[in-house]
Amino acid sequence: MKRQIILAALLITAAVGFGQSKHYLTKEQAPLDTTFIGPPPAFGSLLYEQDFHMYQYGKTLRDTPRGRQAVKDANTSTENILEVFSEAFGMPLSKESTPEIYTLIATMKEDAGSYATRCTKNLYRRTRPYALYNEPTPVPEAEEHLRHNGSYVSGHSATGVAVAMVLACINPDRQNELYKRGLDFGESRWIVGFHHFSDVKAGQMVGALVLPALMNSKDFLKQLDKARDEFRRLQKKNK
């Protein structure tokens, strides 16, 4: 019996460890969003009305190229993030072609998407628009999983801005294209109905504050240097 208990504990530990994301920051080192992000718009306020109308507008975009891009942006795997940022970066990004950049983004993305947004999400537990209005989304496979996860602030939007800023540190000549792609990555969330417009704007603000925290991490700076070296080698090779 004792042996069975030990075996079960080891299996649980392994399962938990397998599911954990990598990070450069601890939860304490990440920006504490509740100290600078206020509550979501109050019911009946003009900003609440704006959220409603932007949700309605987003539905009109879903059957367009922008709407299809919004569906593509819903996937926050490192592979997909690198793919959707490749054009803005100016060269293909992938685990195979740019392994050092891959490692950098894979390790930092949840510092923005999870650690920097978790406190406000847990504090307000705002209902997501598709759940509030009881309507389907163009990403049905994610609906049940996120139905009871706080909408405010948007982790996707924080991730988009933070990733854009990190990639701009590697390739500053493409910073403007990267910043736009990073903002659009978050804007996709109100188009597909998983976030209110104000969730996205708050998430983008949080995401912009993640890079300064990362710059205090020796491990991040070490990997950033590797990513820069990799980019310079590829750039020279392409020229």
N, C-alpha and C positions, 0 to 999 in steps of 0.2 A: 504493500500500500504506500509506504513511504517513498519507494522508488518511483511509483507511478506519479505521485505528487511532484517530485523533483523533475521528472521528465516533462510533465505538463507545464511547470513553471518555466523550464528552458524553452519550450515551444512558444509560449506566450511572449517571452522576452525576445526571441528571434523574430516573431511576427511583428512586434512593435518596432523593433530596430529596423526591420526591412521597410516599414512604412514611413519612417522618419525622413524628412527633407534635410538636405545639407544647408548649412548657414555659415556666414562669416561673423555674424553678430549673435550675441545672446539676446534674450527677450528684454533684458535690462538695458542693453546698449542701443537697441533700436529706438527710433523716435517714439515718444509716448503720445500718441495721437489725441488722447483725451485732454491733454494740457493746452492744445492750441486749436482743436476742432470742436466747434460747438454742436448743439443738437441739430437734427434734421429739421426741415421746414415744418412749422406747425400747421395742423389741419385748418384750412380756410385762408391761409396766408397767400400772398401773391406768389411767393416762391413755390408753395405747394401746388398752386394752380399751374405754374410753369412746368412743374414735374409732370402733371397730368397731360398737358398739351404736348409736351415733348414725347411722352409715351405714345400718344396718338399719332404724332408725326412719324415716330420711329416705325410704326406698323406700315406706313405707306412706303417706306424705303426697303422693306424686306425682300420684295420681289424685284430687286434692282442689283446691279453690280456691287453697289455699296452695301446692300443688305447681305449679299453672299459673302462679301469680305468680312462682315460682322460675324457671320457664322464661323468662318475660318478662324477669326480672332478669339473665339470662345475657348479654343484649346490652348491651355497654358503649359503644355509639355515643352521642355527645352528645345526639342527638335522642331516643333511648330513655331515657337518664338523666333528661332534663328531663321527659319524659312520666311516668315512674314516680314522680318527686318532686313533680309538680304538685299532687296532692291534699294532700300534707303541707305544701306551701308556701302553699296557700290560693288559688292562681290558676293558670291555664294557663301553662306555660312552653314556649317553642318558639323556633326560630330566627327565625320571622316575627313573633311577638308580643312577644318579649323578647330582641332581638338582643344587647344588652349583657350580659345574664346568660348568654346562649348563648356568647358569646366568652369570658367569664370561666371557665365550666365546661369548655369545649372545650380551653382552654389549660392549666388546672391539673390536670385529672383524671389525667393520666399522671405527674404529679409524685408522686402517691400510688400509682397502680396499677403503675407501672413503676420509676421511679427509686428510690423509697423501699423497694421490696421485692426488687429484683433481686439484691442481694448474698447474702441468706439463701437465696433460690431457687437460685442458682448454687452455693452452698456445700454444701447438703444434697441437692439434686436428689431430693427425696422423690417416690416414685411416687404418682400420683393414685389415689384409691380405686377408680374404675371400671376402671382399668388393672390395679391390684393384684388385684382379685377377678374380672377378666375378664368384666365384665357391662356391658350396654348402659345408656345414659342417656337421659333425655327430650330431650336436645339433641344428637342424633347427628351433626349437621353440624360440631360443634366437637371431636369425640372424637379424630380422627386428628391434627389440628393441635396439640392440647394433650397428647397422650399422653406425650410425652417432655419436656414442660415442667415444671419443678419445682412441686410441690404446696404446699410450705411456704416462705414464708407466702402467704396468699391476697391477690393484687393486687385482685381484685374487692372484697374486704372492706375493704381499705385505702381504695379509691376511694369506697365507700359512706359511710364515716365522714367522710372528708375533704370530700366534696361536701356532705354534710349540714351540716357545721360552717361551710362557706363560705356556703351558702344561709341559715343562721341569722344570719350577720353582716349579711345584707341584710334579712331579715325576722325579727327577734328574737322577735316575738310568736308565731311558729310554731316556736320552737326545739325544744320537746318532741316535736311531731309529726315534725319533720325528723330529730331524732336517732333516733327509733324507726324511721323509714323507712330511714335510713342503716344501722342495725344489721341490719334485716331484709334489706336488699340483700345483705349478706354472708352472713347465715344461709341464704339461698337456695342457696348453693354446696354445703353439705353435703347439702341436700335432693336436689339433682340429681346428686350423686355426683362432682362435679369437685374437691371438696376434703374433707379430713378436718375434723372438728369443731375440732381444735386448730389447724389451718391458719387457719381463720376467726377464731378468737379472737386469734391472734397478728397477723393482718392488721388487725383492728380496732384493736389497740393501736398499730400502726405508723401507721395512717391518722390517729389522733388527734394525732400529733406533726407532721403535715405543715403544718397551718395556722400554727403559730408560725414555721416556716421561711419560709412564703409572706409573712408579715407583714414580712419583711426585704427583700422585693422591691419596688422602686419601681414597676415595671410592673404587678405584681399590685395594689398599693394604688391605682394610678391607674384600673385597670379596675374594681376594687371600688367606687370612688366613682361611676363611670359606671353600674354596675349598681344601686347604691342610688338614684341619681337617677331612673333608669328606673322602678324599683319605686315610688318615691314618686309619680311622675307617673301611673302606672297606678292606684295605690291611690286617689289623689285623684279621678281620672276615674271610677273604679268607684263611689265614694261619691256 
